[in-house]
Amino acid sequence: MFELTPLESEAIRLSLRVALWSVVTSLPFGLAAAWLLQRYEFYGKTLLNGIIHLPLVLPPVVVGYLLLVLLGRRGPLGSWLYETFGISLPFTWEGAALAAAVMAFPLMVRSIRLSLESVDRNLETAARTLGATRLSVFTTITLPLIAPGILAGCVLAFARSLGEFGATITFVSNIPGETRTLPLALYSLIQTPDGEAGALRLALLSVLLSLAALGASEALARRLRARLSD
C-alpha cells in the first residue's frame, strides 16, 4: 500500500524540481513587481496589478492555452525563442515550471507587497540622510524587514506549484518522465483500473509535502523574527 512504484517516485521528484525552479526563477520578478506596485504611482498601475493577479481568477486551462499560443513554436514569442536560441518550452519540464510559476506568481507578489507595506519608511529615510545609498538601504534595512514576507511568498508559491494541474496539462501535456508531475500522475491513476491505491498514496504525499513546506516556513519565519527583534 505504501510502497511507491517507479512512475510514482519519478512524478514526485519531477514535481519537486518543477516547484523549486518555478519559485527560484520567479522570485526576482515577484520582488520587482511587488516593489513597483507598492512604492510607485504611475499611469496604468491598476491595469498592471490586474494582469499580475489575473491567474488567480482565470481558469487554469485558459492560462495554459494562452501560454501555448504565445510560446508554442508558431507563437509570436515561442517562434523567436526557438529560431534564435533553440528553446522550445511546450511539452517539457521547463515549460511545466513556467506554467506553475505563472499560476503561483500572484501569491508571491501579494505576500511580498503586504510585507513592504508594513516597513517603516522613516527608517529608510533616516539611513538615506546619513549617506547610505539606495542599494545599501535596501540590502541592510528593507530586505531584512521584508524577509518573512518573501519567505511566506516563496512557500505559498512552492505549495501552489506542487498542486498545479490545469495550466500544466494544457501547456505541456501529460508525458511520463517529462511533464507528468504529481497531480497529473494522480489524475492518470484515477483514470486507470485498479489505480485507487496509487492515487491514495499520491494524495497523502501531497498533503504531507504541503504540511512540511508550511511547517518549515513557520519555523524559519520565527527564527527571522527573533533575529530582527534582537
C-alpha positions, 0 to 999 in steps of 0.5 A: 500500500505504501510502497511507491512504484517507479512512475510514482517516485519519478512524478514526485521528484519531477514535481519537486524540481518543477516547484523549486525552479518555478519559485527560484526563477520567479522570485526576482520578478515577484520582488520587482513587481511587488516593489513597483506596485507598492512604492510607485504611482504611475499611469496604468498601475491598476491595469498592471496589478490586474494582469499580475493577479489575473491567474488567480481568477482565470481558469487554469486551462485558459492560462495554459492555452494562452501560454501555448499560443504565445510560446508554442513554436508558431507563437509570436514569442515561442517562434523567436525563442526557438529560431534564435536560441533553440528553446522550445518550452511546450511539452517539457519540464521547463515549460511545466515550471513556467506554467506553475510559476505563472499560476503561483506568481500572484501569491508571491507578489501579494505576500511580498507587497503586504510585507513592504507595506508594513516597513517603516519608511522613516527608517529608510529615510533616516539611513538615506540622510546619513549617506547610505545609498539606495542599494545599501538601504535596501540590502541592510534595512528593507530586505531584512524587514521584508524577509518573512514576507518573501519567505511566506511568498516563496512557500505559498508559491512552492505549495501552489506549484506542487498542486498545479494541474490545469495550466500544466496539462494544457501547456505541456501535456501529460508525458511520463518522465517529462511533464507528468508531475504529481497531480497529473500522475494522480489524475492518470491513476484515477483514470486507470483500473485498479489505480485507487491505491496509487492515487491514495498514496499520491494524495497523502504525499501531497498533503504531507509535502504541503504540511512540511513546506508550511511547517518549515516556513513557520519555523524559519519565519520565527527564527527571522523574527527573533533575529530582527527583534534582537 
